[in-house]
Amino acid sequence: MEKDIMNWIEISNRDEVVCFLKSLWNETPQPCPLCGGKLDFLHKKAKKSNSDWICTVCNQRYDAIRILKQLNGE
């Protein structure tokens, strides 16, 4: 499972994936790993969450909780 998520988001090692997740949770997201576009909150109003992000260029959704679970093999 770990390799699947790293291949999907095109990050070569586990430490980089962890840094990416931490940047999302700190609300200072890195650029989109797939296209380099800007990541923005998926929910912008009352449900503003630092776990759900979307790329403004390629519209790829990043669910930080799901990525973490897959990284841990759950």
Predicted model as a PDB file, atoms N, CA, C, CB and O in Angstrom, pLDDT in the B-factor column:
MODEL        1                                                                  
ATOM      1  N   MET A   1       0.816  -1.195   0.000  1.00 47.00           N  
ATOM      2  CA  MET A   1       0.000   0.000   0.000  1.00 47.00           C  
ATOM      3  C   MET A   1       0.860   1.259   0.000  1.00 47.00           C  
ATOM      4  CB  MET A   1      -0.928  -0.002   1.198  1.00 47.00           C  
ATOM      5  O   MET A   1       0.549   2.233  -0.686  1.00 47.00           O  
ATOM      6  N   GLU A   2       1.957   1.232   0.784  1.00 52.00           N  
ATOM      7  CA  GLU A   2       2.817   2.412   0.892  1.00 52.00           C  
ATOM      8  C   GLU A   2       3.348   2.822  -0.474  1.00 52.00           C  
ATOM      9  CB  GLU A   2       3.984   2.142   1.852  1.00 52.00           C  
ATOM     10  O   GLU A   2       3.359   4.007  -0.808  1.00 52.00           O  
ATOM     11  N   LYS A   3       3.787   1.847  -1.266  1.00 56.00           N  
ATOM     12  CA  LYS A   3       4.319   2.154  -2.599  1.00 56.00           C  
ATOM     13  C   LYS A   3       3.243   2.719  -3.513  1.00 56.00           C  
ATOM     14  CB  LYS A   3       4.928   0.903  -3.229  1.00 56.00           C  
ATOM     15  O   LYS A   3       3.525   3.582  -4.345  1.00 56.00           O  
ATOM     16  N   ASP A   4       2.003   2.237  -3.367  1.00 69.00           N  
ATOM     17  CA  ASP A   4       0.910   2.734  -4.199  1.00 69.00           C  
ATOM     18  C   ASP A   4       0.698   4.228  -3.996  1.00 69.00           C  
ATOM     19  CB  ASP A   4      -0.380   1.977  -3.891  1.00 69.00           C  
ATOM     20  O   ASP A   4       0.568   4.971  -4.968  1.00 69.00           O  
ATOM     21  N   ILE A   5       0.663   4.676  -2.740  1.00 65.00           N  
ATOM     22  CA  ILE A   5       0.411   6.094  -2.474  1.00 65.00           C  
ATOM     23  C   ILE A   5       1.595   6.936  -2.915  1.00 65.00           C  
ATOM     24  CB  ILE A   5       0.123   6.326  -0.982  1.00 65.00           C  
ATOM     25  O   ILE A   5       1.413   8.046  -3.413  1.00 65.00           O  
ATOM     26  N   MET A   6       2.810   6.422  -2.738  1.00 61.00           N  
ATOM     27  CA  MET A   6       3.985   7.192  -3.158  1.00 61.00           C  
ATOM     28  C   MET A   6       4.055   7.291  -4.685  1.00 61.00           C  
ATOM     29  CB  MET A   6       5.276   6.547  -2.606  1.00 61.00           C  
ATOM     30  O   MET A   6       4.483   8.315  -5.217  1.00 61.00           O  
ATOM     31  N   ASN A   7       3.645   6.256  -5.381  1.00 67.00           N  
ATOM     32  CA  ASN A   7       3.595   6.311  -6.843  1.00 67.00           C  
ATOM     33  C   ASN A   7       2.493   7.249  -7.315  1.00 67.00           C  
ATOM     34  CB  ASN A   7       3.377   4.909  -7.427  1.00 67.00           C  
ATOM     35  O   ASN A   7       2.669   7.987  -8.285  1.00 67.00           O  
ATOM     36  N   TRP A   8       1.353   7.220  -6.624  1.00 70.00           N  
ATOM     37  CA  TRP A   8       0.217   8.059  -7.020  1.00 70.00           C  
ATOM     38  C   TRP A   8       0.546   9.536  -6.904  1.00 70.00           C  
ATOM     39  CB  TRP A   8      -1.004   7.737  -6.169  1.00 70.00           C  
ATOM     40  O   TRP A   8       0.236  10.307  -7.813  1.00 70.00           O  
ATOM     41  N   ILE A   9       1.169   9.949  -5.803  1.00 72.00           N  
ATOM     42  CA  ILE A   9       1.474  11.369  -5.654  1.00 72.00           C  
ATOM     43  C   ILE A   9       2.892  11.706  -6.112  1.00 72.00           C  
ATOM     44  CB  ILE A   9       1.288  11.788  -4.207  1.00 72.00           C  
ATOM     45  O   ILE A   9       3.367  12.823  -5.908  1.00 72.00           O  
ATOM     46  N   GLU A  10       3.563  10.738  -6.729  1.00 73.00           N  
ATOM     47  CA  GLU A  10       4.871  10.941  -7.348  1.00 73.00           C  
ATOM     48  C   GLU A  10       5.904  11.522  -6.388  1.00 73.00           C  
ATOM     49  CB  GLU A  10       4.733  11.848  -8.540  1.00 73.00           C  
ATOM     50  O   GLU A  10       6.647  12.442  -6.731  1.00 73.00           O  
ATOM     51  N   ILE A  11       5.935  10.966  -5.177  1.00 77.00           N  
ATOM     52  CA  ILE A  11       6.958  11.327  -4.192  1.00 77.00           C  
ATOM     53  C   ILE A  11       7.762  10.062  -3.941  1.00 77.00           C  
ATOM     54  CB  ILE A  11       6.326  11.905  -2.845  1.00 77.00           C  
ATOM     55  O   ILE A  11       7.201   8.986  -3.733  1.00 77.00           O  
ATOM     56  N   SER A  12       9.086  10.203  -3.963  1.00 76.00           N  
ATOM     57  CA  SER A  12       9.953   9.028  -3.987  1.00 76.00           C  
ATOM     58  C   SER A  12      10.183   8.335  -2.653  1.00 76.00           C  
ATOM     59  CB  SER A  12      11.244   9.413  -4.529  1.00 76.00           C  
ATOM     60  O   SER A  12      10.481   7.140  -2.641  1.00 76.00           O  
ATOM     61  N   ASN A  13      10.056   9.039  -1.523  1.00 82.00           N  
ATOM     62  CA  ASN A  13      10.296   8.341  -0.265  1.00 82.00           C  
ATOM     63  C   ASN A  13       9.311   8.764   0.815  1.00 82.00           C  
ATOM     64  CB  ASN A  13      11.715   8.588   0.206  1.00 82.00           C  
ATOM     65  O   ASN A  13       8.632   9.785   0.708  1.00 82.00           O  
ATOM     66  N   ARG A  14       9.260   7.951   1.852  1.00 84.00           N  
ATOM     67  CA  ARG A  14       8.303   8.132   2.945  1.00 84.00           C  
ATOM     68  C   ARG A  14       8.481   9.475   3.666  1.00 84.00           C  
ATOM     69  CB  ARG A  14       8.443   6.993   3.943  1.00 84.00           C  
ATOM     70  O   ARG A  14       7.496  10.120   4.026  1.00 84.00           O  
ATOM     71  N   ASP A  15       9.734   9.894   3.877  1.00 86.00           N  
ATOM     72  CA  ASP A  15       9.987  11.158   4.584  1.00 86.00           C  
ATOM     73  C   ASP A  15       9.398  12.351   3.842  1.00 86.00           C  
ATOM     74  CB  ASP A  15      11.486  11.364   4.777  1.00 86.00           C  
ATOM     75  O   ASP A  15       8.883  13.277   4.469  1.00 86.00           O  
ATOM     76  N   GLU A  16       9.469  12.337   2.521  1.00 87.00           N  
ATOM     77  CA  GLU A  16       8.901  13.430   1.730  1.00 87.00           C  
ATOM     78  C   GLU A  16       7.379  13.446   1.830  1.00 87.00           C  
ATOM     79  CB  GLU A  16       9.329  13.307   0.262  1.00 87.00           C  
ATOM     80  O   GLU A  16       6.769  14.515   1.865  1.00 87.00           O  
ATOM     81  N   VAL A  17       6.764  12.261   1.877  1.00 86.00           N  
ATOM     82  CA  VAL A  17       5.310  12.186   2.027  1.00 86.00           C  
ATOM     83  C   VAL A  17       4.909  12.746   3.388  1.00 86.00           C  
ATOM     84  CB  VAL A  17       4.810  10.724   1.867  1.00 86.00           C  
ATOM     85  O   VAL A  17       3.924  13.476   3.491  1.00 86.00           O  
ATOM     86  N   VAL A  18       5.666  12.408   4.435  1.00 89.00           N  
ATOM     87  CA  VAL A  18       5.375  12.913   5.774  1.00 89.00           C  
ATOM     88  C   VAL A  18       5.519  14.437   5.807  1.00 89.00           C  
ATOM     89  CB  VAL A  18       6.311  12.257   6.819  1.00 89.00           C  
ATOM     90  O   VAL A  18       4.685  15.119   6.402  1.00 89.00           O  
ATOM     91  N   CYS A  19       6.559  14.976   5.179  1.00 90.00           N  
ATOM     92  CA  CYS A  19       6.728  16.437   5.115  1.00 90.00           C  
ATOM     93  C   CYS A  19       5.567  17.085   4.374  1.00 90.00           C  
ATOM     94  CB  CYS A  19       8.058  16.799   4.426  1.00 90.00           C  
ATOM     95  O   CYS A  19       5.096  18.152   4.767  1.00 90.00           O  
ATOM     96  N   PHE A  20       5.102  16.442   3.299  1.00 90.00           N  
ATOM     97  CA  PHE A  20       3.963  16.951   2.541  1.00 90.00           C  
ATOM     98  C   PHE A  20       2.715  16.997   3.421  1.00 90.00           C  
ATOM     99  CB  PHE A  20       3.708  16.080   1.295  1.00 90.00           C  
ATOM    100  O   PHE A  20       1.993  17.994   3.432  1.00 90.00           O  
ATOM    101  N   LEU A  21       2.464  15.909   4.162  1.00 90.00           N  
ATOM    102  CA  LEU A  21       1.297  15.862   5.049  1.00 90.00           C  
ATOM    103  C   LEU A  21       1.393  16.914   6.148  1.00 90.00           C  
ATOM    104  CB  LEU A  21       1.156  14.470   5.671  1.00 90.00           C  
ATOM    105  O   LEU A  21       0.401  17.573   6.459  1.00 90.00           O  
ATOM    106  N   LYS A  22       2.562  17.078   6.735  1.00 91.00           N  
ATOM    107  CA  LYS A  22       2.735  18.094   7.781  1.00 91.00           C  
ATOM    108  C   LYS A  22       2.478  19.492   7.241  1.00 91.00           C  
ATOM    109  CB  LYS A  22       4.145  18.017   8.375  1.00 91.00           C  
ATOM    110  O   LYS A  22       1.913  20.335   7.937  1.00 91.00           O  
ATOM    111  N   SER A  23       2.892  19.740   6.001  1.00 91.00           N  
ATOM    112  CA  SER A  23       2.654  21.060   5.415  1.00 91.00           C  
ATOM    113  C   SER A  23       1.156  21.311   5.232  1.00 91.00           C  
ATOM    114  CB  SER A  23       3.384  21.189   4.065  1.00 91.00           C  
ATOM    115  O   SER A  23       0.691  22.441   5.385  1.00 91.00           O  
ATOM    116  N   LEU A  24       0.403  20.262   4.905  1.00 90.00           N  
ATOM    117  CA  LEU A  24      -1.047  20.410   4.772  1.00 90.00           C  
ATOM    118  C   LEU A  24      -1.680  20.708   6.124  1.00 90.00           C  
ATOM    119  CB  LEU A  24      -1.668  19.141   4.164  1.00 90.00           C  
ATOM    120  O   LEU A  24      -2.529  21.592   6.235  1.00 90.00           O  
ATOM    121  N   TRP A  25      -1.270  19.973   7.146  1.00 90.00           N  
ATOM    122  CA  TRP A  25      -1.860  20.163   8.469  1.00 90.00           C  
ATOM    123  C   TRP A  25      -1.450  21.488   9.096  1.00 90.00           C  
ATOM    124  CB  TRP A  25      -1.465  19.024   9.381  1.00 90.00           C  
ATOM    125  O   TRP A  25      -2.181  22.024   9.930  1.00 90.00           O  
ATOM    126  N   ASN A  26      -0.297  22.026   8.713  1.00 90.00           N  
ATOM    127  CA  ASN A  26       0.138  23.337   9.211  1.00 90.00           C  
ATOM    128  C   ASN A  26      -0.466  24.482   8.401  1.00 90.00           C  
ATOM    129  CB  ASN A  26       1.663  23.434   9.179  1.00 90.00           C  
ATOM    130  O   ASN A  26      -0.209  25.653   8.677  1.00 90.00           O  
ATOM    131  N   GLU A  27      -1.271  24.128   7.397  1.00 87.00           N  
ATOM    132  CA  GLU A  27      -1.934  25.083   6.504  1.00 87.00           C  
ATOM    133  C   GLU A  27      -0.937  25.942   5.727  1.00 87.00           C  
ATOM    134  CB  GLU A  27      -2.865  25.980   7.302  1.00 87.00           C  
ATOM    135  O   GLU A  27      -1.199  27.108   5.433  1.00 87.00           O  
ATOM    136  N   THR A  28       0.207  25.345   5.402  1.00 89.00           N  
ATOM    137  CA  THR A  28       1.218  25.971   4.539  1.00 89.00           C  
ATOM    138  C   THR A  28       1.583  24.940   3.469  1.00 89.00           C  
ATOM    139  CB  THR A  28       2.505  26.438   5.367  1.00 89.00           C  
ATOM    140  O   THR A  28       2.712  24.449   3.439  1.00 89.00           O  
ATOM    141  N   PRO A  29       0.632  24.610   2.592  1.00 88.00           N  
ATOM    142  CA  PRO A  29       0.837  23.491   1.674  1.00 88.00           C  
ATOM    143  C   PRO A  29       1.961  23.723   0.673  1.00 88.00           C  
ATOM    144  CB  PRO A  29      -0.432  23.211   0.933  1.00 88.00           C  
ATOM    145  O   PRO A  29       2.179  24.835   0.190  1.00 88.00           O  
ATOM    146  N   GLN A  30       2.663  22.638   0.379  1.00 89.00           N  
ATOM    147  CA  GLN A  30       3.642  22.641  -0.693  1.00 89.00           C  
ATOM    148  C   GLN A  30       2.869  22.653  -2.014  1.00 89.00           C  
ATOM    149  CB  GLN A  30       4.610  21.400  -0.596  1.00 89.00           C  
ATOM    150  O   GLN A  30       1.661  22.416  -2.016  1.00 89.00           O  
ATOM    151  N   PRO A  31       3.539  22.923  -3.131  1.00 91.00           N  
ATOM    152  CA  PRO A  31       2.856  22.844  -4.425  1.00 91.00           C  
ATOM    153  C   PRO A  31       2.348  21.426  -4.696  1.00 91.00           C  
ATOM    154  CB  PRO A  31       3.800  23.291  -5.554  1.00 91.00           C  
ATOM    155  O   PRO A  31       2.841  20.459  -4.114  1.00 91.00           O  
ATOM    156  N   CYS A  32       1.386  21.316  -5.558  1.00 91.00           N  
ATOM    157  CA  CYS A  32       0.834  20.028  -5.950  1.00 91.00           C  
ATOM    158  C   CYS A  32       1.958  19.125  -6.454  1.00 91.00           C  
ATOM    159  CB  CYS A  32      -0.259  20.203  -7.034  1.00 91.00           C  
ATOM    160  O   CYS A  32       2.718  19.529  -7.333  1.00 91.00           O  
ATOM    161  N   PRO A  33       2.078  17.903  -5.912  1.00 87.00           N  
ATOM    162  CA  PRO A  33       3.144  17.001  -6.359  1.00 87.00           C  
ATOM    163  C   PRO A  33       2.983  16.543  -7.810  1.00 87.00           C  
ATOM    164  CB  PRO A  33       3.193  15.793  -5.458  1.00 87.00           C  
ATOM    165  O   PRO A  33       3.958  16.129  -8.437  1.00 87.00           O  
ATOM    166  N   LEU A  34       1.777  16.613  -8.341  1.00 87.00           N  
ATOM    167  CA  LEU A  34       1.543  16.131  -9.701  1.00 87.00           C  
ATOM    168  C   LEU A  34       1.807  17.193 -10.765  1.00 87.00           C  
ATOM    169  CB  LEU A  34       0.127  15.637  -9.827  1.00 87.00           C  
ATOM    170  O   LEU A  34       2.388  16.899 -11.810  1.00 87.00           O  
ATOM    171  N   CYS A  35       1.374  18.448 -10.495  1.00 90.00           N  
ATOM    172  CA  CYS A  35       1.497  19.465 -11.539  1.00 90.00           C  
ATOM    173  C   CYS A  35       2.217  20.729 -11.081  1.00 90.00           C  
ATOM    174  CB  CYS A  35       0.137  19.831 -12.044  1.00 90.00           C  
ATOM    175  O   CYS A  35       2.536  21.586 -11.905  1.00 90.00           O  
ATOM    176  N   GLY A  36       2.478  20.859  -9.788  1.00 90.00           N  
ATOM    177  CA  GLY A  36       3.144  22.052  -9.275  1.00 90.00           C  
ATOM    178  C   GLY A  36       2.212  23.222  -9.013  1.00 90.00           C  
ATOM    179  O   GLY A  36       2.660  24.322  -8.689  1.00 90.00           O  
ATOM    180  N   GLY A  37       0.913  22.983  -9.154  1.00 92.00           N  
ATOM    181  CA  GLY A  37      -0.071  24.041  -8.928  1.00 92.00           C  
ATOM    182  C   GLY A  37      -0.281  24.338  -7.452  1.00 92.00           C  
ATOM    183  O   GLY A  37       0.253  23.652  -6.580  1.00 92.00           O  
ATOM    184  N   LYS A  38      -1.063  25.362  -7.193  1.00 94.00           N  
ATOM    185  CA  LYS A  38      -1.343  25.798  -5.822  1.00 94.00           C  
ATOM    186  C   LYS A  38      -2.445  24.929  -5.216  1.00 94.00           C  
ATOM    187  CB  LYS A  38      -1.755  27.297  -5.795  1.00 94.00           C  
ATOM    188  O   LYS A  38      -3.455  24.650  -5.861  1.00 94.00           O  
ATOM    189  N   LEU A  39      -2.238  24.507  -3.969  1.00 91.00           N  
ATOM    190  CA  LEU A  39      -3.261  23.756  -3.251  1.00 91.00           C  
ATOM    191  C   LEU A  39      -4.104  24.715  -2.433  1.00 91.00           C  
ATOM    192  CB  LEU A  39      -2.626  22.676  -2.345  1.00 91.00           C  
ATOM    193  O   LEU A  39      -3.589  25.670  -1.851  1.00 91.00           O  
ATOM    194  N   ASP A  40      -5.402  24.455  -2.391  1.00 88.00           N  
ATOM    195  CA  ASP A  40      -6.338  25.293  -1.655  1.00 88.00           C  
ATOM    196  C   ASP A  40      -7.268  24.380  -0.862  1.00 88.00           C  
ATOM    197  CB  ASP A  40      -7.145  26.228  -2.619  1.00 88.00           C  
ATOM    198  O   ASP A  40      -7.394  23.194  -1.167  1.00 88.00           O  
ATOM    199  N   PHE A  41      -7.924  24.945   0.166  1.00 86.00           N  
ATOM    200  CA  PHE A  41      -8.873  24.174   0.956  1.00 86.00           C  
ATOM    201  C   PHE A  41      -9.984  23.639   0.065  1.00 86.00           C  
ATOM    202  CB  PHE A  41      -9.458  25.029   2.090  1.00 86.00           C  
ATOM    203  O   PHE A  41     -10.484  24.355  -0.802  1.00 86.00           O  
ATOM    204  N   LEU A  42     -10.372  22.387   0.272  1.00 85.00           N  
ATOM    205  CA  LEU A  42     -11.504  21.825  -0.456  1.00 85.00           C  
ATOM    206  C   LEU A  42     -12.801  22.451   0.056  1.00 85.00           C  
ATOM    207  CB  LEU A  42     -11.543  20.280  -0.309  1.00 85.00           C  
ATOM    208  O   LEU A  42     -13.677  22.813  -0.729  1.00 85.00           O  
ATOM    209  N   HIS A  43     -12.915  22.573   1.383  1.00 76.00           N  
ATOM    210  CA  HIS A  43     -14.083  23.197   2.006  1.00 76.00           C  
ATOM    211  C   HIS A  43     -13.661  24.569   2.485  1.00 76.00           C  
ATOM    212  CB  HIS A  43     -14.651  22.330   3.188  1.00 76.00           C  
ATOM    213  O   HIS A  43     -12.783  24.673   3.341  1.00 76.00           O  
ATOM    214  N   LYS A  44     -14.262  25.626   1.959  1.00 69.00           N  
ATOM    215  CA  LYS A  44     -13.826  26.980   2.285  1.00 69.00           C  
ATOM    216  C   LYS A  44     -14.727  27.699   3.274  1.00 69.00           C  
ATOM    217  CB  LYS A  44     -13.735  27.783   1.042  1.00 69.00           C  
ATOM    218  O   LYS A  44     -14.341  28.739   3.807  1.00 69.00           O  
ATOM    219  N   LYS A  45     -15.889  27.186   3.526  1.00 65.00           N  
ATOM    220  CA  LYS A  45     -16.823  27.917   4.389  1.00 65.00           C  
ATOM    221  C   LYS A  45     -16.822  27.329   5.790  1.00 65.00           C  
ATOM    222  CB  LYS A  45     -18.247  27.886   3.802  1.00 65.00           C  
ATOM    223  O   LYS A  45     -15.758  27.214   6.399  1.00 65.00           O  
ATOM    224  N   ALA A  46     -17.933  26.968   6.299  1.00 58.00           N  
ATOM    225  CA  ALA A  46     -18.060  26.514   7.690  1.00 58.00           C  
ATOM    226  C   ALA A  46     -17.252  25.250   7.969  1.00 58.00           C  
ATOM    227  CB  ALA A  46     -19.519  26.264   8.021  1.00 58.00           C  
ATOM    228  O   ALA A  46     -16.808  25.047   9.099  1.00 58.00           O  
ATOM    229  N   LYS A  47     -17.051  24.400   6.969  1.00 63.00           N  
ATOM    230  CA  LYS A  47     -16.352  23.143   7.185  1.00 63.00           C  
ATOM    231  C   LYS A  47     -14.862  23.245   6.830  1.00 63.00           C  
ATOM    232  CB  LYS A  47     -17.007  22.042   6.368  1.00 63.00           C  
ATOM    233  O   LYS A  47     -14.255  22.242   6.454  1.00 63.00           O  
ATOM    234  N   LYS A  48     -14.272  24.425   6.941  1.00 66.00           N  
ATOM    235  CA  LYS A  48     -12.867  24.605   6.600  1.00 66.00           C  
ATOM    236  C   LYS A  48     -12.033  23.567   7.347  1.00 66.00           C  
ATOM    237  CB  LYS A  48     -12.392  26.045   6.941  1.00 66.00           C  
ATOM    238  O   LYS A  48     -12.052  23.517   8.577  1.00 66.00           O  
ATOM    239  N   SER A  49     -11.312  22.752   6.613  1.00 73.00           N  
ATOM    240  CA  SER A  49     -10.561  21.654   7.204  1.00 73.00           C  
ATOM    241  C   SER A  49      -9.152  21.636   6.640  1.00 73.00           C  
ATOM    242  CB  SER A  49     -11.264  20.309   6.951  1.00 73.00           C  
ATOM    243  O   SER A  49      -8.956  21.830   5.440  1.00 73.00           O  
ATOM    244  N   ASN A  50      -8.170  21.404   7.502  1.00 79.00           N  
ATOM    245  CA  ASN A  50      -6.801  21.337   7.018  1.00 79.00           C  
ATOM    246  C   ASN A  50      -6.431  19.920   6.576  1.00 79.00           C  
ATOM    247  CB  ASN A  50      -5.840  21.816   8.097  1.00 79.00           C  
ATOM    248  O   ASN A  50      -5.257  19.623   6.357  1.00 79.00           O  
ATOM    249  N   SER A  51      -7.430  19.051   6.445  1.00 85.00           N  
ATOM    250  CA  SER A  51      -7.190  17.689   5.980  1.00 85.00           C  
ATOM    251  C   SER A  51      -7.586  17.475   4.528  1.00 85.00           C  
ATOM    252  CB  SER A  51      -7.934  16.721   6.844  1.00 85.00           C  
ATOM    253  O   SER A  51      -7.094  16.541   3.894  1.00 85.00           O  
ATOM    254  N   ASP A  52      -8.449  18.302   3.992  1.00 88.00           N  
ATOM    255  CA  ASP A  52      -8.916  18.150   2.607  1.00 88.00           C  
ATOM    256  C   ASP A  52      -8.442  19.327   1.769  1.00 88.00           C  
ATOM    257  CB  ASP A  52     -10.462  18.036   2.551  1.00 88.00           C  
ATOM    258  O   ASP A  52      -8.777  20.480   2.042  1.00 88.00           O  
ATOM    259  N   TRP A  53      -7.661  19.018   0.747  1.00 90.00           N  
ATOM    260  CA  TRP A  53      -7.096  20.039  -0.134  1.00 90.00           C  
ATOM    261  C   TRP A  53      -7.373  19.675  -1.582  1.00 90.00           C  
ATOM    262  CB  TRP A  53      -5.577  20.198   0.105  1.00 90.00           C  
ATOM    263  O   TRP A  53      -7.582  18.506  -1.907  1.00 90.00           O  
ATOM    264  N   ILE A  54      -7.372  20.675  -2.449  1.00 90.00           N  
ATOM    265  CA  ILE A  54      -7.565  20.439  -3.878  1.00 90.00           C  
ATOM    266  C   ILE A  54      -6.603  21.339  -4.654  1.00 90.00           C  
ATOM    267  CB  ILE A  54      -9.050  20.708  -4.300  1.00 90.00           C  
ATOM    268  O   ILE A  54      -6.357  22.481  -4.268  1.00 90.00           O  
ATOM    269  N   CYS A  55      -6.071  20.814  -5.736  1.00 92.00           N  
ATOM    270  CA  CYS A  55      -5.185  21.600  -6.589  1.00 92.00           C  
ATOM    271  C   CYS A  55      -6.033  22.513  -7.469  1.00 92.00           C  
ATOM    272  CB  CYS A  55      -4.273  20.678  -7.456  1.00 92.00           C  
ATOM    273  O   CYS A  55      -7.008  22.072  -8.078  1.00 92.00           O  
ATOM    274  N   THR A  56      -5.655  23.784  -7.531  1.00 92.00           N  
ATOM    275  CA  THR A  56      -6.423  24.733  -8.335  1.00 92.00           C  
ATOM    276  C   THR A  56      -6.148  24.580  -9.826  1.00 92.00           C  
ATOM    277  CB  THR A  56      -6.111  26.150  -7.902  1.00 92.00           C  
ATOM    278  O   THR A  56      -6.875  25.144 -10.643  1.00 92.00           O  
ATOM    279  N   VAL A  57      -5.108  23.826 -10.197  1.00 93.00           N  
ATOM    280  CA  VAL A  57      -4.765  23.648 -11.607  1.00 93.00           C  
ATOM    281  C   VAL A  57      -5.321  22.333 -12.161  1.00 93.00           C  
ATOM    282  CB  VAL A  57      -3.246  23.689 -11.788  1.00 93.00           C  
ATOM    283  O   VAL A  57      -6.062  22.332 -13.144  1.00 93.00           O  
ATOM    284  N   CYS A  58      -4.957  21.208 -11.521  1.00 92.00           N  
ATOM    285  CA  CYS A  58      -5.354  19.903 -12.065  1.00 92.00           C  
ATOM    286  C   CYS A  58      -6.581  19.306 -11.364  1.00 92.00           C  
ATOM    287  CB  CYS A  58      -4.194  18.935 -11.958  1.00 92.00           C  
ATOM    288  O   CYS A  58      -7.048  18.235 -11.751  1.00 92.00           O  
ATOM    289  N   ASN A  59      -7.106  19.988 -10.339  1.00 91.00           N  
ATOM    290  CA  ASN A  59      -8.289  19.563  -9.588  1.00 91.00           C  
ATOM    291  C   ASN A  59      -8.126  18.221  -8.879  1.00 91.00           C  
ATOM    292  CB  ASN A  59      -9.461  19.489 -10.510  1.00 91.00           C  
ATOM    293  O   ASN A  59      -9.118  17.555  -8.579  1.00 91.00           O  
ATOM    294  N   GLN A  60      -6.885  17.818  -8.611  1.00 91.00           N  
ATOM    295  CA  GLN A  60      -6.632  16.593  -7.857  1.00 91.00           C  
ATOM    296  C   GLN A  60      -6.907  16.855  -6.384  1.00 91.00           C  
ATOM    297  CB  GLN A  60      -5.174  16.094  -8.067  1.00 91.00           C  
ATOM    298  O   GLN A  60      -6.456  17.858  -5.831  1.00 91.00           O  
ATOM    299  N   ARG A  61      -7.646  15.954  -5.752  1.00 90.00           N  
ATOM    300  CA  ARG A  61      -7.996  16.111  -4.330  1.00 90.00           C  
ATOM    301  C   ARG A  61      -6.981  15.366  -3.472  1.00 90.00           C  
ATOM    302  CB  ARG A  61      -9.440  15.588  -4.046  1.00 90.00           C  
ATOM    303  O   ARG A  61      -6.582  14.246  -3.792  1.00 90.00           O  
ATOM    304  N   TYR A  62      -6.571  15.998  -2.385  1.00 89.00           N  
ATOM    305  CA  TYR A  62      -5.649  15.391  -1.434  1.00 89.00           C  
ATOM    306  C   TYR A  62      -6.337  15.310  -0.076  1.00 89.00           C  
ATOM    307  CB  TYR A  62      -4.318  16.201  -1.342  1.00 89.00           C  
ATOM    308  O   TYR A  62      -6.558  16.330   0.577  1.00 89.00           O  
ATOM    309  N   ASP A  63      -6.669  14.105   0.340  1.00 89.00           N  
ATOM    310  CA  ASP A  63      -7.267  13.845   1.646  1.00 89.00           C  
ATOM    311  C   ASP A  63      -6.136  13.343   2.538  1.00 89.00           C  
ATOM    312  CB  ASP A  63      -8.466  12.797   1.559  1.00 89.00           C  
ATOM    313  O   ASP A  63      -5.717  12.191   2.429  1.00 89.00           O  
ATOM    314  N   ALA A  64      -5.646  14.208   3.418  1.00 88.00           N  
ATOM    315  CA  ALA A  64      -4.463  13.911   4.218  1.00 88.00           C  
ATOM    316  C   ALA A  64      -4.654  12.679   5.100  1.00 88.00           C  
ATOM    317  CB  ALA A  64      -4.110  15.106   5.078  1.00 88.00           C  
ATOM    318  O   ALA A  64      -3.718  11.898   5.268  1.00 88.00           O  
ATOM    319  N   ILE A  65      -5.825  12.493   5.656  1.00 88.00           N  
ATOM    320  CA  ILE A  65      -6.090  11.332   6.508  1.00 88.00           C  
ATOM    321  C   ILE A  65      -5.991  10.045   5.693  1.00 88.00           C  
ATOM    322  CB  ILE A  65      -7.483  11.444   7.167  1.00 88.00           C  
ATOM    323  O   ILE A  65      -5.395   9.069   6.147  1.00 88.00           O  
ATOM    324  N   ARG A  66      -6.563  10.038   4.512  1.00 89.00           N  
ATOM    325  CA  ARG A  66      -6.514   8.844   3.653  1.00 89.00           C  
ATOM    326  C   ARG A  66      -5.078   8.537   3.227  1.00 89.00           C  
ATOM    327  CB  ARG A  66      -7.406   9.038   2.404  1.00 89.00           C  
ATOM    328  O   ARG A  66      -4.663   7.379   3.208  1.00 89.00           O  
ATOM    329  N   ILE A  67      -4.324   9.587   2.886  1.00 86.00           N  
ATOM    330  CA  ILE A  67      -2.925   9.402   2.490  1.00 86.00           C  
ATOM    331  C   ILE A  67      -2.135   8.800   3.658  1.00 86.00           C  
ATOM    332  CB  ILE A  67      -2.293  10.757   2.040  1.00 86.00           C  
ATOM    333  O   ILE A  67      -1.340   7.882   3.457  1.00 86.00           O  
ATOM    334  N   LEU A  68      -2.348   9.305   4.862  1.00 87.00           N  
ATOM    335  CA  LEU A  68      -1.648   8.786   6.039  1.00 87.00           C  
ATOM    336  C   LEU A  68      -2.001   7.329   6.287  1.00 87.00           C  
ATOM    337  CB  LEU A  68      -1.985   9.622   7.275  1.00 87.00           C  
ATOM    338  O   LEU A  68      -1.117   6.520   6.569  1.00 87.00           O  
ATOM    339  N   LYS A  69      -3.274   6.985   6.187  1.00 87.00           N  
ATOM    340  CA  LYS A  69      -3.692   5.600   6.393  1.00 87.00           C  
ATOM    341  C   LYS A  69      -3.062   4.665   5.368  1.00 87.00           C  
ATOM    342  CB  LYS A  69      -5.210   5.493   6.328  1.00 87.00           C  
ATOM    343  O   LYS A  69      -2.620   3.568   5.712  1.00 87.00           O  
ATOM    344  N   GLN A  70      -3.020   5.094   4.118  1.00 84.00           N  
ATOM    345  CA  GLN A  70      -2.410   4.257   3.094  1.00 84.00           C  
ATOM    346  C   GLN A  70      -0.909   4.141   3.293  1.00 84.00           C  
ATOM    347  CB  GLN A  70      -2.709   4.812   1.714  1.00 84.00           C  
ATOM    348  O   GLN A  70      -0.321   3.092   3.032  1.00 84.00           O  
ATOM    349  N   LEU A  71      -0.294   5.213   3.752  1.00 82.00           N  
ATOM    350  CA  LEU A  71       1.146   5.195   4.023  1.00 82.00           C  
ATOM    351  C   LEU A  71       1.462   4.209   5.137  1.00 82.00           C  
ATOM    352  CB  LEU A  71       1.648   6.604   4.401  1.00 82.00           C  
ATOM    353  O   LEU A  71       2.505   3.555   5.111  1.00 82.00           O  
ATOM    354  N   ASN A  72       0.569   4.097   6.113  1.00 81.00           N  
ATOM    355  CA  ASN A  72       0.765   3.165   7.227  1.00 81.00           C  
ATOM    356  C   ASN A  72       0.253   1.763   6.930  1.00 81.00           C  
ATOM    357  CB  ASN A  72       0.082   3.692   8.459  1.00 81.00           C  
ATOM    358  O   ASN A  72       0.349   0.881   7.783  1.00 81.00           O  
ATOM    359  N   GLY A  73      -0.285   1.545   5.742  1.00 78.00           N  
ATOM    360  CA  GLY A  73      -0.722   0.225   5.331  1.00 78.00           C  
ATOM    361  C   GLY A  73      -2.073  -0.207   5.867  1.00 78.00           C  
ATOM    362  O   GLY A  73      -2.345  -1.403   5.959  1.00 78.00           O  
ATOM    363  N   GLU A  74      -2.907   0.727   6.215  1.00 65.00           N  
ATOM    364  CA  GLU A  74      -4.251   0.381   6.732  1.00 65.00           C  
ATOM    365  C   GLU A  74      -5.249   0.281   5.600  1.00 65.00           C  
ATOM    366  CB  GLU A  74      -4.734   1.425   7.761  1.00 65.00           C  
ATOM    367  O   GLU A  74      -6.424   0.000   5.837  1.00 65.00           O  
TER     368      GLU A  74                                                      
ENDMDL                                                                          
END                                                                             
